[in-house]
Amino acid sequence: MHLLWYDLSVLLCKLGVANMSDLQVLELLENTKGRDFTVGDIHGCFDRLDEALAAANFNPQTDRLISVGDLVNRGAHSIRCLEYLQQPWFYAVAGNHEDMVIENIRDDGSLFFGDVDKHMKWLRGLDNDTRKLIKAAFQVLPTAIQVETKEGPMAFVHANIPPGMDWPSFREKLEAGDHKTQKSAKWSRKRIKGNFNEQVAGISRVYFGHTKMVSGARKLGNCFYIDTGAVYGERAGNAKKGFMTLIDITAPARKIARKPLFKKSTRLVC
């Protein structure tokens, strides 16, 4: 578990970040050795994610995986978030459920509320040291990730970029500590609920999670909503209720937005 601290410290050092809380936007260079994938909200369904990676013949030596957040809560294996966060090929933005966990754990690792939210009951069975580690790990997650690709830069944000705001302005506000923009990035559904089909200028694509799309990933402008409700399908034992979507980030847009004819527990888009 202590490797997590080492890996994060090395990462922050490379970025030139003095304090762990300073990291708002993580930039990744183009992956010239392998493929980059992204995945919708995991919500503790790490066994399902293992299956999806196996189906993609994921190579941890050359490939990378970027999560759009909400690693935990609701699902049965949330504690495995630490296992994934230690991997050098795994990156994640913070979602609203990471915020919820942070808010419910005191600095000494005890819980603020004895009766935590039903989605966070998994925290009760952990000792204080493990909860402290989880809180610290979530506190250093960036709010956004930008990845260079041959198709141009691509962005990963959990929930929302305010309609009418371009990517450079969004980045600038995040890095300036603008609380309203930070909260919108993790919690808002304004863009998807309003069916805003405009492009986010200054970026080639944006991948979002947060809002469940049980019929398949959805495209609005250059934004892709890829949370297809894996945890709901797993709990129901029925892929019609939700499934996990794993996407090669440079896959053709039409393939990403294509509705699957037959729903399985995992869907791979390359």
Buried (B, 14 or more C-beta within 10 A) or exposed (E): EEEBBEBBEEBBEEBEBEEBEEBBBBEBEEBEEBBBBBBBBBBBBBEBBBBBBEEBEBEEEEBBBBBBBBBBBBBBBBBBBBEBBBBEBBBBBBBBBBBBBBEBBEEEBEBEEEEBEEBBEBBEEBEEEBBBBBBBBBBBBBBBBBBBBEEEBBBBBBBBBBEEBBBEBBBBBBBEEBEEBBBBBBBBBBBBEEEBEEBBEBBBBBBBBBBBBBEBBBBBBBBBBBBBBBBBBBBEEEBEBBBBBBBBBBBEEEEBBEEBEEBEBBBBBE
